[in-house]
Amino acid sequence: MIGLEERAYFQVKSLVEARRNTFKSPKPDASRLLAFDLLTEVNRNGGFSNLLLPQALSASSLDERDRSFVTELLYGTLRMQGKHDWVLAQISDRPWSEVDAGIVDIARMGVHQIHEMRVPDHAAVGATVEVARKRIGESKASFVNALLRNVTRTSVEDWFAPLASIADPVERFSIQYSHPQWIISAYFDLLKDWDAVESLLAINNVAAKPTLVSWPGRSTQSELIDLGGVATKFSHYGAHFDGTPGSLEIIRHRNAGVQDEGSQLVSTVFASAVADKRNWLDLCAGPGAKAALLSSFAKVNGAEFTANEVSTPRAQLVKQVVAGARVWVGDGREVSTHGETFDAILIDAPCTGLGALRRRPEVRWRRTVQDLRELTQLQRELLEGAYKVLEVDGIFGYATCSPHLAETQVQVMDLLKSHPDLEQIPVDAFMPKNLEVATRSGSMTLWTHIHGTDAMFLALFRKKSELKQ
């Protein structure tokens, strides 16, 4: 006879075995699993999507279709997660700010497939829940499942119909176009027109195609076109490319690179302005896109070229693309300690990056007004560092990939006020003839919604031989 305790033991064991036999282990598809892992690395560990994704795809065995899916899902979720959070916060039974980070990111990924991609609702929910089961556990996956099913019960149109009743355009656009409100306000301060602001916000959410750049003396724009590229509209050195740049031999052998057309224009306009100068310095050279193009121009012009970069790993990247030119590792604010002067200096200063949000989707969520204060102080110090080593009659350019007034025109005005021996040089004479509506107060000011480039800024200055009385 089996005692009561033994019988209870075998009953429990039988139930456990039966549950084990019917329980299905998580089976997430590789593409969504990779997208979530990268999303976690970017949102929770400070990673950069434009660096992590290419490395992860190269190491994976995914086919081209799945690689495209991962790219769209990762970048798209990062761009639109503010909008997705607005939806999810309305159906969560607890404050969304207090929900587990893993649940938040997986739910964002699910909503992105439901609202922004061509994925059927049932597939978006089921496949995303499988990722949740694998990465964050069964109980949290159940919560994700409930959230996403609630999302699918209302159409996209009905979800966002209430936005029409929000009178404040900053609040409305913040939800609709998934941008922090302070960035929207900064855009309006510059554009003074809500239709223009809306156009800029919309294009920030459109993925940009890779843009190749030829390096004079090493490659030509025609070669890039022969490889399937489409010539850039303003730059004589670039080509838009639909494929993976790393698949091209000309890129792998470092005879050409990848660089947004706006960034190319900063390099080419600056190079045109200093064509007769003999000793060039790129003060903030990493990771090397502008330095590669500038060093090529310098070599063609018979000028010496030096690149300076504060980060050792980034300086190593610069060394790989400047064809043997000198590379210093050090703080640009203290470049005078080398005891050398230059007659052409470019300062592509660290900035908020508000002009490149379509290429760097996580930047909009990382930057704050406090960052702006710290960066503008750093920019002023870098400008002073460049001024100290600029020769009389020398020219330097100040560039940012941000249109923010504090990082552009305010810096120009402060610099000219601090140094009466500097004069601003209008950029017009050095710009492509077909590049229109691209200047403000003598500086080059590009806009993504107008020119199709990153929103770049460039001001040029000359150190006068003597002060005017």
Helices and strands as residue ranges (DSSP letters): H 4-22, H 30-45, H 49-59, H 64-91, G 96-98, H 101-116, H 121-135, H 138-152, H 156-160, G 161-165, H 169-176, H 181-191, H 194-204, E 211-214, H 221-226, E 230-231, E 238-240, G 245-247, H 249-252, E 256-258, H 261-273, E 279-282, H 289-301, E 304-309, H 312-319, E 326-329, G 332-338, E 342-348, H 363-366, H 369-388, E 390-400, G 405-407, H 409-418, E 422-425, G 428-430, E 439-440, E 443-445, H 448-451, E 457-463
